């Protein structure tokens, strides 16, 4: 193989790797991040509801004692 052919193969390999990395990051941004965002929001809402129930329970308990 001539040096020009080796150089062309290396360029093609680098371009292919960069393209693959860009495509995988784009796929993650399109599919994985919205899923994680939904999971985080649902976890936050669940905790918020639990805190509200605990607050309501504590206030009812305090009213019953007085």
PDB file with SEQRES, HELIX, SHEET and CRYST1 records, atoms N, CA, C and O in Angstrom:
SEQRES   1 A   66  UNK UNK UNK UNK UNK UNK UNK UNK UNK UNK UNK UNK UNK          
SEQRES   2 A   66  UNK UNK UNK UNK UNK UNK UNK UNK UNK UNK UNK UNK UNK          
SEQRES   3 A   66  UNK UNK UNK UNK UNK UNK UNK UNK UNK UNK UNK UNK UNK          
SEQRES   4 A   66  UNK UNK UNK UNK UNK UNK UNK UNK UNK UNK UNK UNK UNK          
SEQRES   5 A   66  UNK UNK UNK UNK UNK UNK UNK UNK UNK UNK UNK UNK UNK          
SEQRES   6 A   66  UNK                                                          
HELIX    1 AA1 UNK A    3  UNK A   27  1                                  25    
HELIX    2 AA2 UNK A   28  UNK A   32  3                                   5    
HELIX    3 AA3 UNK A   33  UNK A   65  1                                  33    
CRYST1    1.000    1.000    1.000  90.00  90.00  90.00 P 1           1          
ATOM      1  N   UNK A   1       0.847  -1.185   0.000  1.00  0.00           N  
ATOM      2  CA  UNK A   1       0.000   0.000   0.000  1.00  0.00           C  
ATOM      3  C   UNK A   1       0.889   1.244   0.000  1.00  0.00           C  
ATOM      4  O   UNK A   1       1.929   1.306   0.655  1.00  0.00           O  
ATOM      5  N   UNK A   2       0.444   2.188  -0.736  1.00  0.00           N  
ATOM      6  CA  UNK A   2       1.223   3.432  -0.803  1.00  0.00           C  
ATOM      7  C   UNK A   2       0.869   4.320   0.393  1.00  0.00           C  
ATOM      8  O   UNK A   2      -0.182   4.132   1.006  1.00  0.00           O  
ATOM      9  N   UNK A   3       1.707   5.258   0.723  1.00  0.00           N  
ATOM     10  CA  UNK A   3       1.420   6.170   1.839  1.00  0.00           C  
ATOM     11  C   UNK A   3       0.122   6.957   1.643  1.00  0.00           C  
ATOM     12  O   UNK A   3      -0.564   7.271   2.616  1.00  0.00           O  
ATOM     13  N   UNK A   4      -0.219   7.278   0.389  1.00  0.00           N  
ATOM     14  CA  UNK A   4      -1.466   8.005   0.135  1.00  0.00           C  
ATOM     15  C   UNK A   4      -2.686   7.151   0.480  1.00  0.00           C  
ATOM     16  O   UNK A   4      -3.666   7.654   1.029  1.00  0.00           O  
ATOM     17  N   UNK A   5      -2.623   5.867   0.157  1.00  0.00           N  
ATOM     18  CA  UNK A   5      -3.732   4.966   0.463  1.00  0.00           C  
ATOM     19  C   UNK A   5      -3.885   4.799   1.975  1.00  0.00           C  
ATOM     20  O   UNK A   5      -5.000   4.801   2.498  1.00  0.00           O  
ATOM     21  N   UNK A   6      -2.765   4.656   2.667  1.00  0.00           N  
ATOM     22  CA  UNK A   6      -2.818   4.537   4.125  1.00  0.00           C  
ATOM     23  C   UNK A   6      -3.396   5.805   4.728  1.00  0.00           C  
ATOM     24  O   UNK A   6      -4.207   5.746   5.653  1.00  0.00           O  
ATOM     25  N   UNK A   7      -2.983   6.948   4.208  1.00  0.00           N  
ATOM     26  CA  UNK A   7      -3.501   8.225   4.696  1.00  0.00           C  
ATOM     27  C   UNK A   7      -5.010   8.324   4.451  1.00  0.00           C  
ATOM     28  O   UNK A   7      -5.748   8.785   5.321  1.00  0.00           O  
ATOM     29  N   UNK A   8      -5.464   7.902   3.289  1.00  0.00           N  
ATOM     30  CA  UNK A   8      -6.897   7.923   2.982  1.00  0.00           C  
ATOM     31  C   UNK A   8      -7.678   6.990   3.904  1.00  0.00           C  
ATOM     32  O   UNK A   8      -8.771   7.335   4.354  1.00  0.00           O  
ATOM     33  N   UNK A   9      -7.122   5.810   4.185  1.00  0.00           N  
ATOM     34  CA  UNK A   9      -7.781   4.877   5.104  1.00  0.00           C  
ATOM     35  C   UNK A   9      -7.881   5.460   6.511  1.00  0.00           C  
ATOM     36  O   UNK A   9      -8.915   5.325   7.164  1.00  0.00           O  
ATOM     37  N   UNK A  10      -6.823   6.101   6.977  1.00  0.00           N  
ATOM     38  CA  UNK A  10      -6.860   6.728   8.299  1.00  0.00           C  
ATOM     39  C   UNK A  10      -7.886   7.851   8.355  1.00  0.00           C  
ATOM     40  O   UNK A  10      -8.611   7.993   9.339  1.00  0.00           O  
ATOM     41  N   UNK A  11      -7.941   8.650   7.289  1.00  0.00           N  
ATOM     42  CA  UNK A  11      -8.939   9.727   7.240  1.00  0.00           C  
ATOM     43  C   UNK A  11     -10.352   9.151   7.265  1.00  0.00           C  
ATOM     44  O   UNK A  11     -11.219   9.661   7.974  1.00  0.00           O  
ATOM     45  N   UNK A  12     -10.581   8.100   6.503  1.00  0.00           N  
ATOM     46  CA  UNK A  12     -11.904   7.472   6.472  1.00  0.00           C  
ATOM     47  C   UNK A  12     -12.256   6.894   7.842  1.00  0.00           C  
ATOM     48  O   UNK A  12     -13.403   6.990   8.280  1.00  0.00           O  
ATOM     49  N   UNK A  13     -11.280   6.299   8.514  1.00  0.00           N  
ATOM     50  CA  UNK A  13     -11.514   5.742   9.844  1.00  0.00           C  
ATOM     51  C   UNK A  13     -11.872   6.846  10.841  1.00  0.00           C  
ATOM     52  O   UNK A  13     -12.809   6.693  11.624  1.00  0.00           O  
ATOM     53  N   UNK A  14     -11.140   7.946  10.815  1.00  0.00           N  
ATOM     54  CA  UNK A  14     -11.407   9.061  11.733  1.00  0.00           C  
ATOM     55  C   UNK A  14     -12.772   9.671  11.452  1.00  0.00           C  
ATOM     56  O   UNK A  14     -13.530   9.958  12.379  1.00  0.00           O  
ATOM     57  N   UNK A  15     -13.088   9.869  10.179  1.00  0.00           N  
ATOM     58  CA  UNK A  15     -14.403  10.422   9.822  1.00  0.00           C  
ATOM     59  C   UNK A  15     -15.517   9.479  10.258  1.00  0.00           C  
ATOM     60  O   UNK A  15     -16.546   9.931  10.762  1.00  0.00           O  
ATOM     61  N   UNK A  16     -15.329   8.193  10.072  1.00  0.00           N  
ATOM     62  CA  UNK A  16     -16.330   7.211  10.495  1.00  0.00           C  
ATOM     63  C   UNK A  16     -16.529   7.200  11.997  1.00  0.00           C  
ATOM     64  O   UNK A  16     -17.660   7.123  12.477  1.00  0.00           O  
ATOM     65  N   UNK A  17     -15.442   7.276  12.737  1.00  0.00           N  
ATOM     66  CA  UNK A  17     -15.552   7.300  14.202  1.00  0.00           C  
ATOM     67  C   UNK A  17     -16.258   8.559  14.679  1.00  0.00           C  
ATOM     68  O   UNK A  17     -17.114   8.497  15.562  1.00  0.00           O  
ATOM     69  N   UNK A  18     -15.905   9.695  14.101  1.00  0.00           N  
ATOM     70  CA  UNK A  18     -16.548  10.950  14.498  1.00  0.00           C  
ATOM     71  C   UNK A  18     -18.034  10.946  14.148  1.00  0.00           C  
ATOM     72  O   UNK A  18     -18.863  11.410  14.931  1.00  0.00           O  
ATOM     73  N   UNK A  19     -18.365  10.425  12.981  1.00  0.00           N  
ATOM     74  CA  UNK A  19     -19.769  10.345  12.577  1.00  0.00           C  
ATOM     75  C   UNK A  19     -20.543   9.432  13.522  1.00  0.00           C  
ATOM     76  O   UNK A  19     -21.664   9.750  13.918  1.00  0.00           O  
ATOM     77  N   UNK A  20     -19.952   8.309  13.879  1.00  0.00           N  
ATOM     78  CA  UNK A  20     -20.607   7.399  14.820  1.00  0.00           C  
ATOM     79  C   UNK A  20     -20.816   8.033  16.181  1.00  0.00           C  
ATOM     80  O   UNK A  20     -21.861   7.845  16.805  1.00  0.00           O  
ATOM     81  N   UNK A  21     -19.832   8.779  16.641  1.00  0.00           N  
ATOM     82  CA  UNK A  21     -19.970   9.449  17.936  1.00  0.00           C  
ATOM     83  C   UNK A  21     -21.074  10.499  17.887  1.00  0.00           C  
ATOM     84  O   UNK A  21     -21.864  10.614  18.823  1.00  0.00           O  
ATOM     85  N   UNK A  22     -21.131  11.255  16.812  1.00  0.00           N  
ATOM     86  CA  UNK A  22     -22.170  12.288  16.675  1.00  0.00           C  
ATOM     87  C   UNK A  22     -23.552  11.655  16.615  1.00  0.00           C  
ATOM     88  O   UNK A  22     -24.492  12.145  17.241  1.00  0.00           O  
ATOM     89  N   UNK A  23     -23.675  10.579  15.872  1.00  0.00           N  
ATOM     90  CA  UNK A  23     -24.972   9.900  15.752  1.00  0.00           C  
ATOM     91  C   UNK A  23     -25.396   9.318  17.101  1.00  0.00           C  
ATOM     92  O   UNK A  23     -26.570   9.407  17.461  1.00  0.00           O  
ATOM     93  N   UNK A  24     -24.476   8.729  17.846  1.00  0.00           N  
ATOM     94  CA  UNK A  24     -24.849   8.152  19.138  1.00  0.00           C  
ATOM     95  C   UNK A  24     -25.231   9.231  20.146  1.00  0.00           C  
ATOM     96  O   UNK A  24     -26.153   9.028  20.935  1.00  0.00           O  
ATOM     97  N   UNK A  25     -24.555  10.356  20.138  1.00  0.00           N  
ATOM     98  CA  UNK A  25     -24.923  11.455  21.032  1.00  0.00           C  
ATOM     99  C   UNK A  25     -26.291  12.016  20.645  1.00  0.00           C  
ATOM    100  O   UNK A  25     -27.101  12.330  21.517  1.00  0.00           O  
ATOM    101  N   UNK A  26     -26.548  12.144  19.351  1.00  0.00           N  
ATOM    102  CA  UNK A  26     -27.848  12.635  18.902  1.00  0.00           C  
ATOM    103  C   UNK A  26     -28.961  11.660  19.290  1.00  0.00           C  
ATOM    104  O   UNK A  26     -30.040  12.077  19.712  1.00  0.00           O  
ATOM    105  N   UNK A  27     -28.694  10.371  19.144  1.00  0.00           N  
ATOM    106  CA  UNK A  27     -29.704   9.376  19.531  1.00  0.00           C  
ATOM    107  C   UNK A  27     -29.973   9.434  21.024  1.00  0.00           C  
ATOM    108  O   UNK A  27     -31.122   9.324  21.452  1.00  0.00           O  
ATOM    109  N   UNK A  28     -28.936   9.604  21.813  1.00  0.00           N  
ATOM    110  CA  UNK A  28     -29.127   9.708  23.249  1.00  0.00           C  
ATOM    111  C   UNK A  28     -29.935  10.961  23.588  1.00  0.00           C  
ATOM    112  O   UNK A  28     -30.817  10.917  24.445  1.00  0.00           O  
ATOM    113  N   UNK A  29     -29.638  12.075  22.921  1.00  0.00           N  
ATOM    114  CA  UNK A  29     -30.373  13.306  23.185  1.00  0.00           C  
ATOM    115  C   UNK A  29     -31.842  13.165  22.789  1.00  0.00           C  
ATOM    116  O   UNK A  29     -32.717  13.735  23.442  1.00  0.00           O  
ATOM    117  N   UNK A  30     -32.114  12.419  21.738  1.00  0.00           N  
ATOM    118  CA  UNK A  30     -33.494  12.292  21.268  1.00  0.00           C  
ATOM    119  C   UNK A  30     -34.310  11.273  22.058  1.00  0.00           C  
ATOM    120  O   UNK A  30     -35.509  11.467  22.257  1.00  0.00           O  
ATOM    121  N   UNK A  31     -33.682  10.196  22.509  1.00  0.00           N  
ATOM    122  CA  UNK A  31     -34.452   9.106  23.101  1.00  0.00           C  
ATOM    123  C   UNK A  31     -34.204   8.913  24.590  1.00  0.00           C  
ATOM    124  O   UNK A  31     -35.156   8.734  25.350  1.00  0.00           O  
ATOM    125  N   UNK A  32     -32.959   8.944  25.022  1.00  0.00           N  
ATOM    126  CA  UNK A  32     -32.650   8.619  26.412  1.00  0.00           C  
ATOM    127  C   UNK A  32     -32.944   9.789  27.341  1.00  0.00           C  
ATOM    128  O   UNK A  32     -33.522   9.591  28.409  1.00  0.00           O  
ATOM    129  N   UNK A  33     -32.563  10.990  26.961  1.00  0.00           N  
ATOM    130  CA  UNK A  33     -32.753  12.134  27.848  1.00  0.00           C  
ATOM    131  C   UNK A  33     -34.222  12.433  28.148  1.00  0.00           C  
ATOM    132  O   UNK A  33     -34.538  12.714  29.304  1.00  0.00           O  
ATOM    133  N   UNK A  34     -35.136  12.390  27.177  1.00  0.00           N  
ATOM    134  CA  UNK A  34     -36.549  12.587  27.539  1.00  0.00           C  
ATOM    135  C   UNK A  34     -37.071  11.519  28.503  1.00  0.00           C  
ATOM    136  O   UNK A  34     -37.878  11.817  29.383  1.00  0.00           O  
ATOM    137  N   UNK A  35     -36.615  10.284  28.337  1.00  0.00           N  
ATOM    138  CA  UNK A  35     -37.020   9.214  29.258  1.00  0.00           C  
ATOM    139  C   UNK A  35     -36.527   9.506  30.669  1.00  0.00           C  
ATOM    140  O   UNK A  35     -37.283   9.382  31.633  1.00  0.00           O  
ATOM    141  N   UNK A  36     -35.260   9.894  30.789  1.00  0.00           N  
ATOM    142  CA  UNK A  36     -34.719  10.213  32.107  1.00  0.00           C  
ATOM    143  C   UNK A  36     -35.423  11.419  32.716  1.00  0.00           C  
ATOM    144  O   UNK A  36     -35.679  11.450  33.920  1.00  0.00           O  
ATOM    145  N   UNK A  37     -35.735  12.403  31.893  1.00  0.00           N  
ATOM    146  CA  UNK A  37     -36.431  13.587  32.378  1.00  0.00           C  
ATOM    147  C   UNK A  37     -37.801  13.197  32.930  1.00  0.00           C  
ATOM    148  O   UNK A  37     -38.196  13.676  33.993  1.00  0.00           O  
ATOM    149  N   UNK A  38     -38.519  12.345  32.231  1.00  0.00           N  
ATOM    150  CA  UNK A  38     -39.833  11.902  32.699  1.00  0.00           C  
ATOM    151  C   UNK A  38     -39.711  11.131  34.002  1.00  0.00           C  
ATOM    152  O   UNK A  38     -40.543  11.291  34.895  1.00  0.00           O  
ATOM    153  N   UNK A  39     -38.687  10.297  34.123  1.00  0.00           N  
ATOM    154  CA  UNK A  39     -38.486   9.542  35.366  1.00  0.00           C  
ATOM    155  C   UNK A  39     -38.192  10.472  36.534  1.00  0.00           C  
ATOM    156  O   UNK A  39     -38.719  10.287  37.631  1.00  0.00           O  
ATOM    157  N   UNK A  40     -37.343  11.480  36.294  1.00  0.00           N  
ATOM    158  CA  UNK A  40     -36.985  12.416  37.363  1.00  0.00           C  
ATOM    159  C   UNK A  40     -38.209  13.227  37.783  1.00  0.00           C  
ATOM    160  O   UNK A  40     -38.431  13.443  38.974  1.00  0.00           O  
ATOM    161  N   UNK A  41     -39.002  13.675  36.814  1.00  0.00           N  
ATOM    162  CA  UNK A  41     -40.194  14.454  37.142  1.00  0.00           C  
ATOM    163  C   UNK A  41     -41.197  13.606  37.915  1.00  0.00           C  
ATOM    164  O   UNK A  41     -41.780  14.084  38.888  1.00  0.00           O  
ATOM    165  N   UNK A  42     -41.410  12.364  37.505  1.00  0.00           N  
ATOM    166  CA  UNK A  42     -42.362  11.518  38.216  1.00  0.00           C  
ATOM    167  C   UNK A  42     -41.876  11.217  39.634  1.00  0.00           C  
ATOM    168  O   UNK A  42     -42.680  11.150  40.563  1.00  0.00           O  
ATOM    169  N   UNK A  43     -40.574  11.036  39.803  1.00  0.00           N  
ATOM    170  CA  UNK A  43     -40.027  10.818  41.146  1.00  0.00           C  
ATOM    171  C   UNK A  43     -40.226  12.058  42.012  1.00  0.00           C  
ATOM    172  O   UNK A  43     -40.564  11.949  43.191  1.00  0.00           O  
ATOM    173  N   UNK A  44     -40.017  13.235  41.427  1.00  0.00           N  
ATOM    174  CA  UNK A  44     -40.212  14.479  42.164  1.00  0.00           C  
ATOM    175  C   UNK A  44     -41.674  14.635  42.576  1.00  0.00           C  
ATOM    176  O   UNK A  44     -41.964  15.001  43.715  1.00  0.00           O  
ATOM    177  N   UNK A  45     -42.597  14.357  41.648  1.00  0.00           N  
ATOM    178  CA  UNK A  45     -44.015  14.478  41.962  1.00  0.00           C  
ATOM    179  C   UNK A  45     -44.420  13.483  43.043  1.00  0.00           C  
ATOM    180  O   UNK A  45     -45.218  13.813  43.920  1.00  0.00           O  
ATOM    181  N   UNK A  46     -43.880  12.273  42.988  1.00  0.00           N  
ATOM    182  CA  UNK A  46     -44.199  11.268  43.999  1.00  0.00           C  
ATOM    183  C   UNK A  46     -43.744  11.736  45.379  1.00  0.00           C  
ATOM    184  O   UNK A  46     -44.483  11.617  46.357  1.00  0.00           O  
ATOM    185  N   UNK A  47     -42.527  12.266  45.451  1.00  0.00           N  
ATOM    186  CA  UNK A  47     -42.027  12.757  46.735  1.00  0.00           C  
ATOM    187  C   UNK A  47     -42.841  13.944  47.232  1.00  0.00           C  
ATOM    188  O   UNK A  47     -43.115  14.062  48.426  1.00  0.00           O  
ATOM    189  N   UNK A  48     -43.227  14.822  46.310  1.00  0.00           N  
ATOM    190  CA  UNK A  48     -44.006  15.993  46.692  1.00  0.00           C  
ATOM    191  C   UNK A  48     -45.358  15.567  47.257  1.00  0.00           C  
ATOM    192  O   UNK A  48     -45.805  16.107  48.269  1.00  0.00           O  
ATOM    193  N   UNK A  49     -46.005  14.609  46.614  1.00  0.00           N  
ATOM    194  CA  UNK A  49     -47.279  14.108  47.123  1.00  0.00           C  
ATOM    195  C   UNK A  49     -47.106  13.461  48.492  1.00  0.00           C  
ATOM    196  O   UNK A  49     -47.947  13.641  49.374  1.00  0.00           O  
ATOM    197  N   UNK A  50     -46.034  12.716  48.674  1.00  0.00           N  
ATOM    198  CA  UNK A  50     -45.783  12.085  49.964  1.00  0.00           C  
ATOM    199  C   UNK A  50     -45.560  13.132  51.049  1.00  0.00           C  
ATOM    200  O   UNK A  50     -46.039  12.974  52.172  1.00  0.00           O  
ATOM    201  N   UNK A  51     -44.834  14.201  50.720  1.00  0.00           N  
ATOM    202  CA  UNK A  51     -44.616  15.263  51.700  1.00  0.00           C  
ATOM    203  C   UNK A  51     -45.921  15.966  52.047  1.00  0.00           C  
ATOM    204  O   UNK A  51     -46.151  16.306  53.207  1.00  0.00           O  
ATOM    205  N   UNK A  52     -46.784  16.188  51.046  1.00  0.00           N  
ATOM    206  CA  UNK A  52     -48.075  16.821  51.324  1.00  0.00           C  
ATOM    207  C   UNK A  52     -48.935  15.940  52.218  1.00  0.00           C  
ATOM    208  O   UNK A  52     -49.581  16.436  53.141  1.00  0.00           O  
ATOM    209  N   UNK A  53     -48.947  14.647  51.955  1.00  0.00           N  
ATOM    210  CA  UNK A  53     -49.715  13.733  52.799  1.00  0.00           C  
ATOM    211  C   UNK A  53     -49.175  13.733  54.221  1.00  0.00           C  
ATOM    212  O   UNK A  53     -49.940  13.716  55.185  1.00  0.00           O  
ATOM    213  N   UNK A  54     -47.855  13.751  54.344  1.00  0.00           N  
ATOM    214  CA  UNK A  54     -47.248  13.772  55.673  1.00  0.00           C  
ATOM    215  C   UNK A  54     -47.583  15.069  56.385  1.00  0.00           C  
ATOM    216  O   UNK A  54     -47.880  15.056  57.580  1.00  0.00           O  
ATOM    217  N   UNK A  55     -47.542  16.190  55.676  1.00  0.00           N  
ATOM    218  CA  UNK A  55     -47.886  17.478  56.276  1.00  0.00           C  
ATOM    219  C   UNK A  55     -49.341  17.483  56.708  1.00  0.00           C  
ATOM    220  O   UNK A  55     -49.656  17.933  57.810  1.00  0.00           O  
ATOM    221  N   UNK A  56     -50.231  16.992  55.861  1.00  0.00           N  
ATOM    222  CA  UNK A  56     -51.654  16.944  56.215  1.00  0.00           C  
ATOM    223  C   UNK A  56     -51.886  16.034  57.413  1.00  0.00           C  
ATOM    224  O   UNK A  56     -52.688  16.349  58.292  1.00  0.00           O  
ATOM    225  N   UNK A  57     -51.195  14.923  57.447  1.00  0.00           N  
ATOM    226  CA  UNK A  57     -51.344  13.989  58.552  1.00  0.00           C  
ATOM    227  C   UNK A  57     -50.858  14.626  59.852  1.00  0.00           C  
ATOM    228  O   UNK A  57     -51.493  14.474  60.896  1.00  0.00           O  
ATOM    229  N   UNK A  58     -49.742  15.334  59.791  1.00  0.00           N  
ATOM    230  CA  UNK A  58     -49.184  15.975  60.978  1.00  0.00           C  
ATOM    231  C   UNK A  58     -50.115  17.077  61.460  1.00  0.00           C  
ATOM    232  O   UNK A  58     -50.328  17.206  62.666  1.00  0.00           O  
ATOM    233  N   UNK A  59     -50.673  17.871  60.560  1.00  0.00           N  
ATOM    234  CA  UNK A  59     -51.562  18.956  60.969  1.00  0.00           C  
ATOM    235  C   UNK A  59     -52.851  18.393  61.568  1.00  0.00           C  
ATOM    236  O   UNK A  59     -53.361  18.943  62.544  1.00  0.00           O  
ATOM    237  N   UNK A  60     -53.388  17.306  61.001  1.00  0.00           N  
ATOM    238  CA  UNK A  60     -54.590  16.688  61.578  1.00  0.00           C  
ATOM    239  C   UNK A  60     -54.285  16.141  62.968  1.00  0.00           C  
ATOM    240  O   UNK A  60     -55.095  16.267  63.887  1.00  0.00           O  
ATOM    241  N   UNK A  61     -53.127  15.543  63.110  1.00  0.00           N  
ATOM    242  CA  UNK A  61     -52.737  14.979  64.395  1.00  0.00           C  
ATOM    243  C   UNK A  61     -52.605  16.081  65.446  1.00  0.00           C  
ATOM    244  O   UNK A  61     -53.020  15.908  66.592  1.00  0.00           O  
ATOM    245  N   UNK A  62     -52.025  17.210  65.048  1.00  0.00           N  
ATOM    246  CA  UNK A  62     -51.875  18.329  65.985  1.00  0.00           C  
ATOM    247  C   UNK A  62     -53.224  18.923  66.351  1.00  0.00           C  
ATOM    248  O   UNK A  62     -53.427  19.312  67.501  1.00  0.00           O  
ATOM    249  N   UNK A  63     -54.163  19.004  65.396  1.00  0.00           N  
ATOM    250  CA  UNK A  63     -55.494  19.533  65.685  1.00  0.00           C  
ATOM    251  C   UNK A  63     -56.247  18.619  66.638  1.00  0.00           C  
ATOM    252  O   UNK A  63     -56.966  19.096  67.516  1.00  0.00           O  
ATOM    253  N   UNK A  64     -56.092  17.319  66.478  1.00  0.00           N  
ATOM    254  CA  UNK A  64     -56.795  16.369  67.335  1.00  0.00           C  
ATOM    255  C   UNK A  64     -56.261  16.406  68.759  1.00  0.00           C  
ATOM    256  O   UNK A  64     -57.012  16.151  69.700  1.00  0.00           O  
ATOM    257  N   UNK A  65     -54.984  16.718  68.936  1.00  0.00           N  
ATOM    258  CA  UNK A  65     -54.413  16.763  70.275  1.00  0.00           C  
ATOM    259  C   UNK A  65     -54.831  18.016  71.026  1.00  0.00           C  
ATOM    260  O   UNK A  65     -54.918  18.003  72.254  1.00  0.00           O  
ATOM    261  N   UNK A  66     -55.091  19.103  70.299  1.00  0.00           N  
ATOM    262  CA  UNK A  66     -55.428  20.359  70.991  1.00  0.00           C  
ATOM    263  C   UNK A  66     -56.902  20.499  71.293  1.00  0.00           C  
ATOM    264  O   UNK A  66     -57.321  21.503  71.870  1.00  0.00           O  
TER     265      UNK A  66                                                      
END                                                                             
